[in-house]
């Protein structure tokens, strides 16, 4: 999923936009797996999971980008 993170950005997209798009797609894929896990059997739990994911997707994408970017403090 994140293999293209450091690839050149498509035309019409800045490198920052490209990286964010990749990170958000990875976060959404992780959220999809989490919500569809066997522990999400009931409709109300799935609904709650989706709300929780919606509230945290930006934070998850931020964490993915932080993990992928080189640490300049070394």
C-alpha positions as CSV (number, residue, x, y, z in Angstrom):
1,X,0.0,0.0,0.0
2,X,2.7,2.5,0.9
3,X,5.2,1.3,-1.8
4,X,4.4,4.4,-3.9
5,X,5.0,6.8,-1.0
6,X,8.4,8.0,-2.4
7,X,7.4,7.6,-6.0
8,X,7.2,10.8,-8.2
9,X,3.9,12.6,-7.8
10,X,1.4,12.3,-10.7
11,X,1.1,15.4,-12.9
12,X,-1.1,18.0,-11.3
13,X,-0.3,16.9,-7.7
14,X,2.4,18.2,-5.4
15,X,4.7,15.7,-3.7
16,X,3.1,16.6,-0.4
17,X,-0.4,15.9,-1.8
18,X,0.8,12.6,-3.3
19,X,2.3,11.5,0.0
20,X,-0.8,12.4,1.9
21,X,-3.0,10.6,-0.6
22,X,-0.9,7.4,-0.1
23,X,-1.0,7.8,3.7
24,X,-4.8,8.3,3.8
25,X,-5.4,5.3,1.5
26,X,-3.3,3.2,3.8
27,X,-5.2,4.5,6.9
28,X,-8.5,3.7,5.1
29,X,-7.3,0.2,4.2
30,X,-6.4,-0.4,7.9
31,X,-9.7,1.0,9.1
32,X,-11.6,-1.2,6.6
33,X,-9.9,-4.3,8.0
34,X,-10.5,-3.2,11.5
35,X,-14.2,-2.6,11.0
36,X,-14.7,-5.8,9.0
37,X,-12.9,-8.0,11.6
38,X,-14.9,-10.8,13.1
39,X,-15.3,-8.9,16.3
40,X,-17.5,-6.5,14.5
41,X,-20.5,-8.9,14.3
42,X,-23.3,-6.6,15.4
43,X,-24.6,-3.6,13.4
44,X,-24.3,-1.3,16.4
45,X,-20.7,-2.2,16.9
46,X,-19.9,-1.7,13.2
47,X,-21.6,1.7,13.3
48,X,-19.5,2.6,16.4
49,X,-16.3,1.4,14.8
50,X,-17.0,3.5,11.7
51,X,-17.6,6.6,13.8
52,X,-14.4,5.9,15.7
53,X,-12.5,5.5,12.5
54,X,-13.9,8.6,11.0
55,X,-12.8,10.6,14.0
56,X,-9.2,9.2,13.9
57,X,-8.4,8.7,10.2
58,X,-6.4,11.9,10.0
59,X,-4.4,11.0,13.1
60,X,-3.7,7.5,11.6
61,X,-2.6,9.0,8.3
62,X,-0.3,11.4,10.3
63,X,1.2,8.5,12.1
64,X,1.8,6.6,8.9
65,X,3.5,9.7,7.4
66,X,5.6,10.2,10.5
67,X,6.7,6.5,10.4
68,X,7.7,6.7,6.7
69,X,9.6,10.0,6.8
70,X,13.3,9.9,7.7
71,X,14.1,11.1,11.2
72,X,16.4,14.1,10.7
73,X,17.4,14.2,14.4
74,X,19.8,11.2,14.2
